[in-house]
Amino acid sequence: MKKRHEVLFNQLESYRNYILSVLKSITDEEAEIIPRGFNNNIRWNLGHIYLDQILWIQALTKEKNDVSEQMNTWFGFGTSPTDFNSETPSFKELKTLLKKQPAQIKETFGDRLEDEYPPTEMGMHTIEQVLIRTIFHEGMHLQAILDIKKCINSSKESANITV
């Protein structure tokens, strides 16, 4: 594996581990809260991060997988937690999926990062380029998670203030 590919997978795993470390201080109940001004909750953001990498790789390679269709119902663009049902992965299940995903991507696509495909609408034509895009996207949703967490903590602090 080329050095830059090792760096790319190290970044993917490192950023993912950072998200997982942030989640350690969030309860199942907090993961379901949609603060005022937000469209989604932490659980939705996790599913969306997971799905985004699958969909972009799938869009490029045209290789279908069973995960994307069902997950797209709950976590795709334009969905919300109101689309959840009893089959939607739990907060705990999503954390497990997210933890495993970087290694799964490396195992499945690690030797194909530079293979050329017809370009996506964003002009990406390699899996390497797709992963760079999805890491950026993951960072945007990390910020959303941090903002939601901050709102939740502010609400808790406000509720504990006595006058």
C-alpha positions as CSV (number, residue, x, y, z in Angstrom):
1,M,0.0,0.0,0.0
2,K,1.3,3.4,-0.9
3,K,2.3,5.8,2.0
4,R,-0.4,8.3,1.1
5,H,-3.0,5.5,1.2
6,E,-1.8,4.5,4.7
7,V,-2.1,8.1,5.7
8,L,-5.6,8.3,4.3
9,F,-6.7,5.2,6.2
10,N,-5.0,6.4,9.4
11,Q,-6.9,9.7,9.1
12,L,-10.2,7.9,8.5
13,E,-9.7,5.7,11.5
14,S,-8.4,8.6,13.7
15,Y,-11.3,10.9,12.9
16,R,-13.8,8.1,13.4
17,N,-12.2,7.3,16.8
18,Y,-12.5,10.9,17.7
19,I,-16.2,10.9,17.0
20,L,-16.6,7.7,19.0
21,S,-14.8,9.3,21.9
22,V,-17.2,12.2,21.8
23,L,-20.1,9.8,22.0
24,K,-18.9,8.2,25.2
25,S,-20.4,11.0,27.2
26,I,-23.7,10.9,25.5
27,T,-26.6,8.7,26.8
28,D,-29.1,6.9,24.7
29,E,-31.7,9.4,25.7
30,E,-29.5,12.4,24.8
31,A,-28.8,10.8,21.4
32,E,-32.6,11.1,20.6
33,I,-33.0,14.8,21.5
34,I,-33.5,17.3,18.7
35,P,-32.7,20.7,20.1
36,R,-34.5,23.8,18.9
37,G,-33.0,25.0,15.6
38,F,-31.8,21.5,14.6
39,N,-33.5,19.1,12.1
40,N,-31.9,15.9,13.5
41,N,-30.5,14.3,16.5
42,I,-27.1,12.7,17.3
43,R,-28.4,9.2,16.4
44,W,-29.5,10.4,13.0
45,N,-26.1,12.1,12.4
46,L,-24.3,8.8,13.2
47,G,-26.4,6.8,10.7
48,H,-25.9,9.5,8.1
49,I,-22.1,9.5,8.5
50,Y,-22.1,5.7,8.1
51,L,-24.4,5.7,5.1
52,D,-22.6,8.6,3.3
53,Q,-19.5,6.6,2.8
54,I,-21.4,3.6,1.6
55,L,-23.5,5.6,-0.9
56,W,-20.5,7.5,-2.3
57,I,-18.5,4.4,-2.9
58,Q,-21.5,2.7,-4.3
59,A,-22.2,5.6,-6.6
60,L,-18.7,5.5,-7.9
61,T,-18.2,1.7,-8.2
62,K,-21.8,0.8,-9.0
63,E,-21.4,-2.1,-6.6
64,K,-24.7,-2.6,-4.7
65,N,-24.9,-3.7,-1.1
66,D,-27.9,-4.6,1.0
67,V,-27.1,-2.0,3.7
68,S,-27.6,1.1,1.7
69,E,-31.3,0.7,0.7
70,Q,-32.7,0.2,4.2
71,M,-30.3,2.7,5.8
72,N,-31.2,5.3,3.2
73,T,-34.8,5.1,4.5
74,W,-33.7,6.4,7.9
75,F,-30.5,8.3,7.3
76,G,-30.4,9.4,3.7
77,F,-30.4,13.0,2.5
78,G,-33.7,14.7,3.5
79,T,-34.7,12.1,6.1
80,S,-35.2,12.8,9.8
81,P,-35.7,10.9,13.1
82,T,-39.4,10.9,12.3
83,D,-38.6,8.3,9.7
84,F,-37.3,5.9,12.4
85,N,-39.1,2.7,13.3
86,S,-38.5,-0.4,15.4
87,E,-36.0,-1.7,12.8
88,T,-33.8,1.5,12.8
89,P,-30.4,0.8,14.3
90,S,-30.1,2.0,17.9
91,F,-27.5,4.4,19.1
92,K,-25.4,1.5,20.4
93,E,-25.7,-0.4,17.1
94,L,-24.7,2.7,15.1
95,K,-21.6,3.2,17.3
96,T,-20.6,-0.4,16.5
97,L,-21.2,0.0,12.8
98,L,-19.1,3.2,12.8
99,K,-16.3,1.6,14.7
100,K,-16.1,-1.3,12.2
101,Q,-16.5,0.7,9.0
102,P,-13.0,2.0,8.4
103,A,-11.5,-1.5,8.6
104,Q,-14.2,-2.8,6.3
105,I,-13.5,-0.1,3.8
106,K,-9.8,-0.8,4.0
107,E,-10.2,-4.5,3.6
108,T,-12.7,-4.2,0.7
109,F,-11.2,-1.3,-1.2
110,G,-7.7,-0.8,0.1
111,D,-6.1,-2.3,-3.0
112,R,-8.5,-0.4,-5.3
113,L,-8.1,3.2,-4.2
114,E,-6.7,4.3,-7.5
115,D,-8.9,2.3,-9.8
116,E,-10.5,4.6,-12.3
117,Y,-14.3,4.7,-12.6
118,P,-16.6,7.0,-14.6
119,P,-16.7,10.2,-12.5
120,T,-19.4,11.1,-10.1
121,E,-21.4,14.3,-10.4
122,M,-18.6,15.9,-8.3
123,G,-16.0,14.7,-10.7
124,M,-14.5,12.1,-8.4
125,H,-13.2,9.0,-10.2
126,T,-11.3,7.0,-7.6
127,I,-12.2,5.6,-4.2
128,E,-9.4,7.6,-2.8
129,Q,-11.1,10.8,-3.9
130,V,-14.4,9.6,-2.5
131,L,-12.9,8.9,0.9
132,I,-11.3,12.4,1.0
133,R,-14.8,13.8,0.4
134,T,-16.5,11.6,3.0
135,I,-13.9,12.5,5.6
136,F,-14.7,16.2,5.1
137,H,-18.5,15.4,5.3
138,E,-17.9,13.4,8.5
139,G,-16.2,16.5,10.0
140,M,-19.3,18.6,9.2
141,H,-21.5,16.1,11.0
142,L,-19.0,15.9,13.9
143,Q,-19.6,19.6,14.4
144,A,-23.4,19.1,14.3
145,I,-23.0,16.4,17.0
146,L,-20.8,18.7,19.1
147,D,-23.4,21.6,18.7
148,I,-26.3,19.3,19.7
149,K,-24.3,18.1,22.7
150,K,-23.6,21.7,23.7
151,C,-27.3,22.5,23.5
152,I,-28.2,19.5,25.5
153,N,-25.6,20.4,28.2
154,S,-26.8,24.0,28.2
155,S,-30.4,22.9,28.8
156,K,-29.3,20.7,31.7
157,E,-27.3,23.5,33.2
158,S,-30.2,25.9,32.9
159,A,-32.6,23.4,34.5
160,N,-30.2,23.2,37.5
161,I,-29.9,26.9,38.1
162,T,-31.9,28.1,41.1
163,V,-32.7,31.8,41.7
